[in-house]
Amino acid sequence: MTKYAAFLFVCFLASFAQGASTPVVVELFTSEGCSSCPPADALLQSLDRTQPLEGAQLIVLSEHVTYWNHDGWVDRYSSDQLTDRQSDYVRHFGVDGDYTPEMIVDGESEFVAGNAAKTKQALEKARSEPKLAVRVPSVSIPSPDTLKARVEVDALPDSFKVRKAEVYIVIALRQAESQVAHGENRGRHLSHVNVVRTLTRIGNVDKGKSFANDVQIKLPAGADPSNIRVIAFVQQPGPGKILGSTMIDAVSAH
């Protein structure tokens, strides 16, 4: 996507009135080794910053994969876990194979990041879906390498056609930057938003039974507490549809 196309796309999204209520998770599978990814990274930052969809809170996640780690550049934010998560989505959606930049909205819609029509359709569909209430009522950072949080989820109602779903907690860097020295993006200064550093399954929520758990998560080495966001979400196994989610800045929570 060219800079001009990216500008038009952001303007297109801005035609939505601003607002925030229904949470919608937007996952971007990306890599610093992919020359097509910087415009998608910029788009994700714009979605996070401007929140252009009326009646929705867009919870964006930048998920860096490992299969571009060649030509002398290793993406320090990439992980095998996120590569595997994308591969699970590939099997779930039946697409031809892993690729970047790939955007997935609420675990239901998959498309090349930057496709304006599909983005609009996916976001509007996700906004209209009923959501399970997810809460992170408390977060603390008792030591430089440890985060503690309480995660609460309402019971699955009868209207949800699923008997059990998985509860996850994510530790993300609100902002991250790199000066790329090699590979397809050689010489570029790249910036990212909500970079996933840990994604941990912490339990299940069942029909008719709520979930509440206190968890302890190891923080990335040297992470600035003011730059940490905590995201919790509930997802059908597969990975499938995301049924509910929430996001909080770690510092503002304690």
Secondary structure, 3 states (H helix, E strand, C coil): CCHHHHHHHHHHHCCCCCCCCEEEEEEEEECCCCCCHHHHHHHHHHHHHHCCCCCEEEEEEEEECCCCCCCCCCCCCCCHHHHHHHHHHHHHHCCCCCCCCEEEECCCEEEECCCHHHHHHHHHHHHHCCCCCEEEEEEEEEECCEEEEEEEECCECCCCCCCEEEEEEEEEEEEEEEECCCCCCCCCEEEEEEEEEEEEEEEEEEECECEEEEEEEECCCCCCHHHEEEEEEEECCCCCCEEEEEEEECHHHC
